[in-house]
């Protein structure tokens, strides 16, 4: 049971409650003394609740209730207190609701307490009780207009849309007509499939104010709901004549065109909406997000999206959300350098966004700029000194920079800090350290750290794969390597690195046919990304042993282009035959 919302809702209500007297009677002296003590504790409890000290509030109100359980307002707030904390047993929830209801029955005219009680009932699934309370409160004071939408939603939640419409009719009589009220009523009419009522509601609004922009837009939306795009466009056009610079018209017309499959006109309208100066930033972000999604589905990476972003960024240069979205799009286009640039601009605006710092660091690592990743990490830590994932990425960056000593230092820092915070998987830390020791040529130490990583997390598939590959290249236990690699491949059969490792183990075990099967799977899963020199070389070696020397030469040449300093590759290409070190 999670009821955090109530604390926010009722803070002003508790202030109001402090103005109400406690309900107590006079009995003998000891009882009277307890009642007075209870009242004092009750007032102190409410002060603590307003201050946000929930623990003290609970303690004080519980003590007050124990002293005077017959005081219904104290019992009410004790009942509320039982509902404040997460994961309460059902018995406590029921007791809390019972005590709050008891006060409602005795004092139905206590608006603020009973308003809160109804909200609690609604939140805990007691919909019928919530409706009953709202109905009672309205019957006592029909001027409490904030209750009508709640009551309408309560009716709608039970599927009683006619009563929901009637509730809004009552609000309309009190407040007057508005497009916001009509929108809610129309949604309920649509739920009843009452098309005539829907059209009547929209037309009656227009009759009162035919040149009202919102009413014409609403009528257009109604016809869109009814799949009558021609009629919808008529009203959108009218709305556009009334307010020609309103970006929401362009957005609505774009929806018409996309429904009709008219991509040319859709493109025009959605672009006009995105660059419209009067459209809210959040709406623009939603437009751009949907537009990017469509471009991705169509595999379209043309310049028009970049142009749209440039215009929008010029209009809103300080909106980090737009810059982050542009980073997403550039990442989709594999333009990682410019993606990192846009994300760095976003971080200039909001430097406390730790997730964006982490993403920027990975982008720098991906474009082989480890020092920039380290610099970004150091900046990130000035804003978020306890964000251990930043240390983890920095350790990787130092590894890629071939500063293995510093990489180990950062990993050790991470290990020490993680002992207190436990926010990073310790198995991953040991696995990373194992890779560093492997690069330093300390094979036994590397293997011991891999063993620690796997002991802590037997399903650390990256550690299993890397340990397996380390065993291969060091002439270690191939049977053990195969078991670990097989586990990793079974868990993630599309992982290129895992497939390459398993292929190479098969090769070393002279199972060349199976090696070819797995290396070809690895090459196909690599997609648009260029394989590493090592993978090209593996592929060439495996092709050679499968009787395809020409294919082998082709792959060795690709490997040599990526790794021109390899003497072994030079020999293979020159002699057109397989060599091993």
N, C-alpha and C positions, 0 to 999 in steps of 0.2 A: 504494500500500500504506500504510494508516494503522494504526499500532499504539500509539497513545498510551496505551491501557488498560494495557499491560504495565508501564509505569513505576509506576503506582499499585499494581498487583497484587504486584509483586515487591520493593517496598521493604523490607518485613519479611523477605522471603526472602533478600535480599542480606545483611542483618545476620546471619542464620543462617549464610550461606555463609562469612562471615569466620571462623567457628569451625572450619571444615574445613581440614586441611592441604593444601597444593598437592601434586600427584602428580608427583614428579620422581625421577630416579635419579642416580647418581654416575658421571660419566665423567671425562675429563681435566680439568685445572684451568681452562682457558678456558671450556669448556662449563659446568662447575660454577658458575663466576662468573656467567655469563649466566643460569643457572637461578635463582641467588639474587637477581640484579637483577630478573628477571621476577617473582619472588614478591613483592618489595617493591613494584614497580609495580602488581601485581595488588591488593594490600591497599590501596594508595593510591587505586586506581581505584574500589574498592568504597565507600570513604569518600566520594568525590566523588559517586558515584551516590546514596547515601543523603542527601547534602546537596542533591541536585537539580541538581548541576552536570553536566549530560549531556555537554556538550562536552569538559570535562576528563576525565570518565569514559571517553569514547570514545578520546581521545588516549592516556591512560595504559594502557588495556587493549590497545590496538593495539600500543603499544610493547612491552608485556609479551609479547604473542603473537609479535611478530617475533623477540624474543630466545629464546623457548622454545616453538615451535609444537607440540612433542610433549606438553606439559603439558595434559591433557585438561580440567581445570577452568578454566584460563586460556583455552583454545580455546573452551570452552563460553561463557564470558562475552563473548569477542570475537564469537562467533556471535550472541549475544543483542544485542550492541551494534549489529551490522549491521542488525538488525531494528527498532531503536528509532526511527529517523527516518523522516519521511513521504516518500512518492514514491520509495522505493528501487527501482532496476531489478530485474527478476526474477532476474538472475544473483546479485545481492547477497543477495536473500531466500533463494535456494536454498543459497548458501554458508553463510549464517547457520544455517539449519535443519540442514545437513549436519554442521556443527561441534557443534551441540547434541545431535544424534542420536549422534554418535561418543562423546560422554561418557556418554549413556544406555546405550549398548551395553557400555561398559567398566565402568560403575558404576551398575547398575540400582537399587541400594539407596540411592542419594543422593536421598532423598524430595523435598526442597524444589526442587532443580534440575530434577528430572524432572517434578515437578508443574507447574512453570513451563513446561517444554518442551511438555508436553501442552496447556496453555492456549494457547501460541503456535501450535502445530499446528492447534488447533481454530479459532483466530482467522484463520489464513491459509488455511483451507479444506482442510487435511490431516486430515480427520475420521478416516480409518481409522488413521492413525498415533496420533492423540490417544487413540482407543479402546484401541489396543494398549498404550500407555504406562499408561493408567489400569488396565487389566486386570493388567498386570505389577505395578504398585504395590500393588494390592489382594491379589494372590497372595502378595506378600511380607509384607503386614501388613493383615489383614482388619479391624483396628480403626480404620483411617483412614476414618471414616464420611463425611467431606466429599467423598470420591471417588464414592460411589454415585449421588448425583443427577447428577453430571457424566457418569458412565458411562451412566446411564439416558437422559439427554438425547441423548448421542451415538448410542446405539442407535436412539432414536426418530427422530433426524435422518436415519437411513438407512432408516427405515420398518420396523425390526425391533422392533415393539412388545412382542412376547412376551419378548424379552431385556430390554427396558426394565422391564417388570413384574417380571421375575425379579431385576433389580438392586435394585428397591425392596423386594422380598420379603426380600432379604439384609439391607438396612438395617433393615427391620422386626424381623427376628430379633435384631438387635443393639440397637436403640433402643426397641423396643416399638411398639405401634400408635398412630397419631395420625390426625386428620382431614386434616392436611396431606399425609401420605404417601398416604392413601386417595384424596385428590383427584387426585394425579398418576397413580396407578394407574388410577383410573376414566377419566381422560382418554385413557389408552392403550387401555383396554378399549373405549371408545366408538369409537376409531379403528379397532378390529378388528371393530366392529359386534357385539360380544359382550354383548348385553343381559343375558343370564342371569348372566354374571360380574359385571357392573356392579351388579345388584340384590343378588347374593350378597355382594359386598364391603360394600355399604351396610348390609345387614341384619345381617351378622356384627358390625359395629361397634355397632349398636343393641342387639344381643343382650347384648353385654358391658356396655353402659351406656345403658339405655333412656331415662334422664332427662338425658342429656348434650345440652346446647343445640346444640353444634357438629355432633354426629352427626345430630340431627334436621334441622338446616338443610341439611346435606350431602345427606340423603336427599330432602329437598324439591327441592334443586337437581338431583339425579339425575332425578327424575320430570319436572322442567321440561325437561331435556335430551331426555327421551323423549316430550315433548309431552303428558304426562299431567297436565294442570293440576289436576284434581280430587284426585289422589293427592298432588301437590305441596302443595296447600293444607292437606291433612290434617296433614302433617308440619310445615308452617310454623305451623299453629295450635298443635301440640304444643310447638314451640320457644317460641312466644309465651307459653304458660302457664308454661314453665320460667323464662323471663326476659322478663317483660311490658314492661320499659322498654328493651329492646334495639332500637335504631333499624333495624338491618339486617333485622329481620323485616318491618317496615313496607315497606321498600324491596323485599324479595322478593315480598311480597304485591301490591305495586303492579305489579310485572312480570307477575304472573299476570293481574291485571285488565286490563292494557293489551293482553295477548295475546288475551284474551277479548272485547276491544272494550267493556268495561264502564267507561266514562269516569267515571261518578259515583263508583264505589268506588275507581277509580284515583286520582281527585282527592283523596279522603279519605286514602288510604294514603300517597301521595307527599307530601302536606302534612304528615302526621304524621311522616314520615321526615325531611323538611327541617328541622322545628322541634324534632326530638328532641335533647335535651341530650347524649346519650351517643354520638352519631354523630360520627365524625371530620370535621374541617373540610374536608379534601380531598374526602371523599365528598359532603358537602353542596354543595360548589361544583360537583361533577359532576352532582348531582341538579338543582340550579338551572339549570345550563347546558342540560341536556337539556330541562328544563321550559320554559325560555325559547324554545329552538329550536322546541318543539311549539307554543307560543303564537304565535310568528312565522308558522309554517306555517298556523295557523288564523286568522291576522290578529286575534288576541285580545289586547287591551290593557286588560283589566278590572282592577279594583282588587285582586283576590285575590293577584296576584303581588306587588304592592307590599306588601300585608299580610304575606305570607310573608317577604319581604326584611326588613321591619321587625322581625319576631320574631327572625329569624336574626342580624341585626346587633346586636340587644339582647343576644343570647347571646354573640356574638363581636365585641365592639366594636373590637377591635384587629387584626382580620384584613383586611388591605388587599385580598386576593384577592376577598373577598365584596363589598367596596365597589366595586371595579373592575367586577365582574360586574353590580352594580346600575346602574352608570354605563352599561354596554353596553345594558341593558334600557331605561333611560330614553332613551337615544339612539335606540333602535328606535321608541320612542313619540313621538319628536320633542320630548321634554321636555329641551331642551338646557341650560336654566338649572339644573335640578335634577341633571342628569347631571354638569355641571361642579362642583356642590356636593359630590356624592358622591366625585368624583375628587379634589377638594381634600382631603377627609378622608383618603382613601387615601394621599395624598402627605404628610400630617402624620405618618402612621405610617412610611412608607418614602420619605423625601425624596430619596433617591439614584436613584429610578426615572426616568431621563431620558425614556423613551418616554411615560410618563404625563404628565410636564410638557409635552412637546410636544403631546400630545392635549388637555390642559387649555387650552393656549394657542389651539389651533384652535377649541375649543368657545367660548371667549370671543370670538374673532374672528367666529364664526358668529352669536353673539347680539348682535353689534355692541357689544362691550365691549373695544375695542382697548387701553385703558389697563390693564385687568385682565390682558390677555394680556402686555403689556409687563412688568407687575409680576411675573407668574408666570415670565417668561423671566429676569428679573434674579435671582429666587430660584433658578431651575434652574441658572444659571451659577455660583452660589456652591458648588454641589455638584458640578457638571460643567463646569468652566471651558473645556474644550476641545471641548465638544459644539457643533459649528458649525451644526447644523440649528436650534438654538435662536436663533442670530443671524438665520438666514434667516426664521424665523417672526416675530421681533421687527421685522425690516425691513418685513414685510407689515403688521404691526400699526400701525407708525408711518405707513405709507402710508394705511391705512384711517382713521387719526386725522387725516389731512391734514397731518401734520407731515412734509412732503416733504424738508426739509433733513436732519432727523434720520434719516429712512429711508435717504437716500443715505449718511450717515455710517456707519450700521450695515452697509449693503451693502459699503462700502469696507473696513470692519473685517473683514467676512467674506471679502472677496476677498484681503486681505492674509494672513489666517490660513490660508486655504485653499491658499495657495501652498506652505505647509509640509506640511499634512495631506492635502490632495487627497481630502477626504471628501464634498464637495458638488460637484455638477455645475456647473462654471464657466459653462456655457451658461445655466443657470437664473439665476445671479447677474446676468449681463449682461441677460437678459430682464427681470428685476425692475427693474433700474436704468433700462432703456428705458421702462418704464411710468411710473416716477417722473418722468423728464425729460419725458415726454409730458404729464403733469399740470401740470408747471411751464411748459408752452408752448414748451419748447425742442425743436421738432419735428426739426430736423436731427440734433441730438445723440441724440434718442430713436431715430431711424432708424439711426444709426451703431452704437448698442448692440444693436439688433435684428440688424443685419448680423453683428456679432461673435458673438452668441448662435447664429445659424443656421450661421455658418461653423464654429464649434466642434462643433455638433451639428445636422446637417441634418434630423434626425428629431425635433427639439424642436418638437412639434406645437403646444404652447401659445404658444411664441414666434412660430411661423408664423401662427397665428390672430390673435394680438394685433397683430402687424405689419400683417397684411392689413387689420384693422379700422382701425388708425391711418391707413393710406393712404386708406381710404374717407372717413373723416371730415375728412381734411385736404385732400381733392381731389387726391390723389396718383395714381400709376399703377394704374388699375383692372385692367388686364390682369395685372400682376404680383401684385396683391392676389388676383385670382381664382385664379391658379396656386397661390399659397401656401395659400389657404383650401381649395381643392379637395384638396390634399395632406392637410391636417389632417382634413377630413371623411372622406376615404377611409380614413384610419388609425383614426378613432374616429367611426363613423357615428351613434352614439347620444349624442354630446356636444352638449348643448343650446346652449352658447355657440358651438361651431363651426358648428352648423346655422344659428343666428341670423346669424352673420357672413356665411356664404355666401348666405343669403337676401337680406341687405341689399346685398351686391355685385350680385346679380342684379337687384334693384330699381333700383340706380343705373345699371345697364346697360340698363334698361327692358325686361328680360325678366321681366315681371310674373307670367306664368303659372308659371315655374320658381321665382320668388321666393315665390309662395304655397305651392307644394309644400314648399319647405324650411322656411318659417316655421311651417307646420302640423305638420311633423315635429318641429320644435323644441318647439312647444307640447305635443304629445302625449308627448314624451320627458321633459318636465318633471315628470310624475307628480304627486305630492301637493304639491310645492313651488310656491309662488306665483311666477310669472314676474316679472322686474324691470319697472319702469316703462318702461325703454327697449325691452324686448321687446314689451310691450303696444302701445307707440307704433308700433314697426315693423310689427306685425301690422295695426294700424289703417290705416297708410299703404298697405300692400300690398293690403289688402282694398278700399280706396277705388279704387286704380288697376285693380283687377280688376272694377270695376263693382258693388261692394257697399257703398254709403255708410252704410247702417244698421249693418252689421257693423263698419265702420270707426269709427263714432261710439261703439258699445258698447266697443270696445277702447281708444279714446282716453279715455273716461271712467274706465276702470280705471287707465290710466296716470296720469291727473290725480289720482286718489285717492292714489297712491303718491308723486307728485311735484307737489304743489299749487302750487309756486312757478314752474312752467314757463309762461311767457307764451305760448310757441308752442302748447302743448297747450290753453291757455285759448282761444286764437283758433280752433283746430281744432274744439273742442267747441261754442263759441258760434256759429261760422259753418257748422258741419257740412260742412266741406270741407277739403281737403288744403292745407297751407301748408308751405313749407320756409324754413329760415333763410338 
